[in-house]
Amino acid sequence: MLPPQPRLGRLRRFLADPRVELVLDDGRNRIQRVERRYDLIEADALLPDAAGSGNVYSLEFFEAMSARLKPGGLMCTWAPTPRVAASFARVFPHAVAFDEGSILVGSLDRIAIDPLLWQARLAAGPGEYLGRQPRAGVERALRGARPLERKTLEGVAPNRDLNPRDEFASP
């Protein structure tokens, strides 16, 4: 038998945290069925041309998520294409880009860009779950936080539920 892995131990501690609720469900369906508001909604990464990706990278998806945010709540997504970023930007008037725009965090309310505060919060809590190397990557991403460049997205057609352009690799 193999000894327990350090990452597995951190994951177990994270999942045992009473503030964490793990739900295995169709996220889009659940969030539209359950009358609950969230501080944070994170959409897991899905390749943009994978079957079903139109369900998590569309304008309508981001609208549904925004309707379930608490005041000051945040939506986080991977933005693998300009079309995903354009869809996100149309819904969230306030958005921050991380990792050169590949990760977006948006809100209906203003987001104060304060990497030093974010790093302090990381150090005070979730940083211990990550471990040293992953935490260093998160810290780099936090230092590189910038407002989403909306001008570069002008004229980019969004993904729509009934026309998921990225999923079908159409112009």
C-alpha positions as CSV (number, residue, x, y, z in Angstrom):
1,M,0.0,0.0,0.0
2,L,1.3,3.5,-0.9
3,P,1.7,6.1,1.8
4,P,-0.9,8.9,1.8
5,Q,0.0,11.7,-0.6
6,P,0.4,15.3,0.8
7,R,-2.0,16.7,-1.8
8,L,-4.6,14.1,-0.8
9,G,-4.3,15.2,2.8
10,R,-4.8,18.8,1.9
11,L,-7.7,17.9,-0.3
12,R,-9.3,16.0,2.6
13,R,-8.9,18.9,4.9
14,F,-10.4,21.3,2.3
15,L,-13.4,19.0,1.8
16,A,-13.9,18.6,5.6
17,D,-14.1,22.4,6.0
18,P,-17.7,23.2,7.1
19,R,-17.8,26.2,4.7
20,V,-17.4,23.9,1.7
21,E,-20.4,22.1,0.2
22,L,-19.7,19.6,-2.5
23,V,-22.6,18.9,-4.8
24,L,-22.5,16.5,-7.7
25,D,-25.2,17.6,-10.1
26,D,-25.8,19.3,-13.4
27,G,-24.6,22.7,-12.3
28,R,-26.6,24.8,-14.7
29,N,-29.8,22.9,-14.1
30,R,-29.3,23.0,-10.3
31,I,-28.5,26.7,-10.1
32,Q,-31.7,27.5,-12.1
33,R,-33.9,25.1,-9.9
34,V,-32.7,26.0,-6.5
35,E,-33.6,29.5,-5.0
36,R,-30.2,30.2,-3.5
37,R,-27.7,33.0,-3.8
38,Y,-24.0,32.5,-3.9
39,D,-20.9,34.5,-3.0
40,L,-18.9,32.7,-5.7
41,I,-19.8,30.6,-8.7
42,E,-16.9,28.9,-10.5
43,A,-17.4,27.1,-13.8
44,D,-14.9,24.4,-14.3
45,A,-12.7,24.4,-17.4
46,L,-14.1,22.6,-20.4
47,L,-12.4,22.7,-23.8
48,P,-14.4,25.1,-26.0
49,D,-14.9,22.7,-28.8
50,A,-16.0,19.8,-26.5
51,A,-19.5,18.5,-26.8
52,G,-21.7,20.5,-24.4
53,S,-19.3,23.4,-23.9
54,G,-21.9,25.7,-25.3
55,N,-23.8,25.1,-22.1
56,V,-21.1,26.7,-19.9
57,Y,-19.7,29.4,-22.2
58,S,-22.9,31.0,-23.5
59,L,-24.3,34.4,-22.9
60,E,-27.4,32.7,-21.4
61,F,-25.3,30.6,-19.1
62,F,-23.5,33.7,-17.7
63,E,-26.9,35.5,-17.3
64,A,-28.3,32.6,-15.4
65,M,-25.2,32.5,-13.1
66,S,-25.3,36.3,-12.5
67,A,-29.0,36.0,-11.4
68,R,-27.9,33.7,-8.6
69,L,-25.1,35.9,-7.2
70,K,-25.4,37.6,-3.8
71,P,-24.6,41.4,-3.8
72,G,-20.9,41.6,-4.4
73,G,-20.8,38.0,-5.6
74,L,-18.3,36.8,-8.1
75,M,-18.4,34.5,-11.1
76,C,-15.2,32.8,-12.2
77,T,-14.5,31.1,-15.5
78,W,-11.8,30.0,-17.8
79,A,-11.8,32.0,-21.0
80,P,-10.1,29.9,-23.6
81,T,-11.4,32.0,-26.6
82,P,-12.2,35.6,-27.3
83,R,-15.8,34.6,-27.8
84,V,-16.0,33.2,-24.3
85,A,-14.5,36.5,-22.9
86,A,-17.0,38.5,-25.1
87,S,-19.9,36.5,-23.8
88,F,-18.7,36.9,-20.2
89,A,-18.1,40.7,-20.7
90,R,-21.6,41.3,-22.0
91,V,-23.1,40.0,-18.7
92,F,-20.6,41.2,-16.1
93,P,-20.1,45.0,-16.2
94,H,-17.1,44.6,-13.8
95,A,-14.5,42.0,-14.7
96,V,-10.9,41.2,-13.8
97,A,-8.6,39.2,-16.0
98,F,-5.9,36.9,-14.6
99,D,-3.2,34.9,-16.3
100,E,-3.2,37.2,-19.4
101,G,-7.0,37.0,-19.7
102,S,-7.3,33.2,-19.6
103,I,-9.2,33.4,-16.3
104,L,-12.0,35.9,-15.7
105,V,-13.7,37.0,-12.5
106,G,-16.8,39.1,-12.9
107,S,-19.4,40.7,-10.9
108,L,-22.5,42.9,-11.2
109,D,-20.8,45.1,-8.6
110,R,-17.5,46.9,-8.6
111,I,-14.4,44.7,-8.0
112,A,-11.6,46.5,-6.2
113,I,-8.3,45.2,-7.7
114,D,-6.1,44.8,-4.7
115,P,-3.5,42.1,-5.2
116,L,-1.8,42.7,-1.8
117,L,-5.1,42.2,0.0
118,W,-5.8,39.1,-2.0
119,Q,-2.4,37.7,-1.2
120,A,-2.9,38.3,2.5
121,R,-6.2,36.5,2.3
122,L,-4.6,33.6,0.4
123,A,-1.9,33.4,3.1
124,A,-4.5,33.4,5.9
125,G,-6.6,30.6,4.5
126,P,-6.7,28.7,1.3
127,G,-3.0,28.9,0.7
128,E,-2.4,26.1,3.1
129,Y,-4.6,23.8,1.0
130,L,-2.7,24.5,-2.1
131,G,0.9,23.8,-1.1
132,R,3.9,25.8,-1.9
133,Q,4.2,25.5,-5.7
134,P,0.5,25.9,-6.6
135,R,0.3,28.8,-4.1
136,A,3.2,30.5,-5.9
137,G,1.3,30.2,-9.2
138,V,-1.8,31.7,-7.6
139,E,0.3,34.6,-6.2
140,R,1.8,35.3,-9.6
141,A,-1.7,35.4,-11.1
142,L,-3.0,37.7,-8.4
143,R,-0.1,40.2,-9.1
144,G,-1.0,40.2,-12.7
145,A,-4.7,41.1,-12.2
146,R,-6.0,43.7,-14.7
147,P,-9.4,45.0,-15.6
148,L,-10.8,43.0,-18.6
149,E,-9.9,44.8,-21.8
150,R,-13.3,45.2,-23.3
151,K,-12.2,47.2,-26.3
152,T,-10.4,44.1,-27.7
153,L,-13.7,42.2,-27.6
154,E,-15.8,44.7,-29.6
155,G,-17.3,43.1,-32.6
156,V,-16.7,39.5,-31.2
157,A,-20.0,37.6,-31.5
158,P,-20.9,35.8,-28.2
159,N,-21.6,32.2,-27.8
160,R,-25.4,31.6,-27.5
161,D,-27.3,28.6,-26.2
162,L,-28.7,28.0,-29.7
163,N,-25.6,29.0,-31.5
164,P,-22.5,27.8,-29.5
165,R,-20.0,29.0,-32.1
166,D,-16.9,27.8,-30.2
167,E,-18.4,24.3,-29.7
168,F,-19.0,23.9,-33.4
169,A,-15.8,25.8,-34.4
170,S,-17.8,28.2,-36.5
171,P,-16.9,31.8,-37.3
